[in-house]
């Protein structure tokens, strides 16, 4: 895998080539989706389960898009990962930049090294999401993986 600085540069290069949707419209749409799920399911655990399911479907499509764009950009070899840690860095530094225009940090690897967390300094999707008071301590972004 490329170094962290090379990954960040690759993410910036792919971000600049991606067609852009209005970020505010995208965030508003996501906020509306979360609001509707909260109204429909009321139970925060079920809302998170639905967000996890939706997030997984979106993630699969993003991976396909990422891999096709990385190949077109001639980065196919630069993004070959040798470990889950490499994969996590590519997702955080290149993938998040490519799709959301942000760079994220990786951490929280499980003891078995089969899962990790990605930390966003500024989540552009939370702009128009308002949780009810009982949901303040609940995650609005989905599951753990």
PECOR-V791717 format. One record per pair of residues at least 12 apart in sequence whose C-alpha atoms are under 10 Angstrom apart, sorted by the first residue. I is the first residue (numbers start at 1). J is the second residue. Records with the same first field share a line. If there is no record, write none. Layout:
BEGIN
I=J ; J
END
This chain:
BEGIN
1=77 ; 78 ; 79 ; 80 ; 81 ; 82 ; 83 ; 85 ; 86 ; 87 ; 89 ; 90
2=75 ; 77 ; 78 ; 79 ; 80 ; 81 ; 86 ; 89 ; 90
3=78 ; 86 ; 89 ; 90
4=86 ; 89 ; 90 ; 92 ; 93 ; 94
5=93
6=78 ; 93 ; 94
7=78 ; 79 ; 89 ; 90 ; 91 ; 92 ; 93 ; 94 ; 95 ; 97
8=89 ; 90 ; 92 ; 93 ; 94 ; 95 ; 97 ; 98 ; 103 ; 104
9=93 ; 94 ; 97
10=70 ; 73 ; 75 ; 78 ; 79 ; 90 ; 93 ; 94 ; 95 ; 97 ; 98
11=70 ; 90 ; 91 ; 92 ; 93 ; 94 ; 95 ; 96 ; 97 ; 98 ; 99 ; 101 ; 102 ; 103
12=93 ; 94 ; 95 ; 97 ; 98 ; 101 ; 102 ; 103
13=73 ; 94 ; 97 ; 98
14=66 ; 69 ; 70 ; 72 ; 73 ; 75 ; 94 ; 95 ; 97 ; 98 ; 99 ; 101
15=94 ; 95 ; 96 ; 97 ; 98 ; 99 ; 100 ; 101 ; 102
16=97 ; 98 ; 101
17=69 ; 73 ; 98
18=69 ; 98 ; 99 ; 101
19=99
20=99 ; 100 ; 101
23=100 ; 101 ; 124 ; 125
24=124 ; 125 ; 127 ; 128
25=128
26=124 ; 125 ; 127 ; 128
27=123 ; 124 ; 125 ; 126 ; 127 ; 128 ; 129
28=124 ; 125 ; 126 ; 127 ; 128 ; 129
29=125 ; 128 ; 129
30=124 ; 125 ; 126 ; 127 ; 128 ; 129
31=125 ; 126 ; 127 ; 128 ; 129 ; 130 ; 131
32=128 ; 129 ; 130
33=51 ; 129
34=47 ; 48 ; 50 ; 51 ; 126 ; 128 ; 129 ; 130 ; 131 ; 140 ; 141
35=47 ; 128 ; 129 ; 130 ; 131 ; 132
37=50 ; 51
38=130 ; 131 ; 132 ; 135 ; 140
39=132
42=132 ; 135
43=134 ; 135
44=131 ; 132 ; 134 ; 135 ; 137 ; 138 ; 139 ; 140
45=135 ; 138 ; 139 ; 142 ; 143
47=138 ; 139 ; 140 ; 141 ; 142
48=138 ; 139 ; 140 ; 141 ; 142 ; 143
49=141 ; 142 ; 143
50=142 ; 143
51=139 ; 140 ; 141 ; 142 ; 143
52=140 ; 141 ; 142 ; 143 ; 144 ; 145
53=142 ; 143
54=142
55=141 ; 142 ; 143
56=142 ; 143 ; 145
62=95 ; 96 ; 98 ; 99
63=91 ; 95
65=95 ; 98 ; 99
66=91 ; 94 ; 95 ; 96 ; 98 ; 99
67=79 ; 95
69=98
70=94 ; 95
78=90
79=91 ; 94
83=113
84=109 ; 113 ; 114 ; 115 ; 116
85=106 ; 107 ; 109 ; 113 ; 114 ; 115 ; 116
88=105 ; 106 ; 107 ; 109 ; 115 ; 116 ; 117 ; 118
89=104 ; 105 ; 106 ; 107 ; 118
90=106
91=103 ; 104 ; 105 ; 106 ; 118
92=104 ; 105 ; 106 ; 117 ; 118 ; 119 ; 120
93=105 ; 106
96=118 ; 120
100=123 ; 124 ; 125
101=124
102=120 ; 121 ; 122 ; 123 ; 124
103=118 ; 119 ; 120 ; 121 ; 122
104=118 ; 119 ; 120 ; 121 ; 122 ; 123
105=117 ; 118 ; 119 ; 120 ; 121
106=118 ; 119 ; 120
107=119
114=145
115=144 ; 145
116=144 ; 145
117=144 ; 145
118=144 ; 145
123=141
125=140 ; 141
126=140 ; 141
END
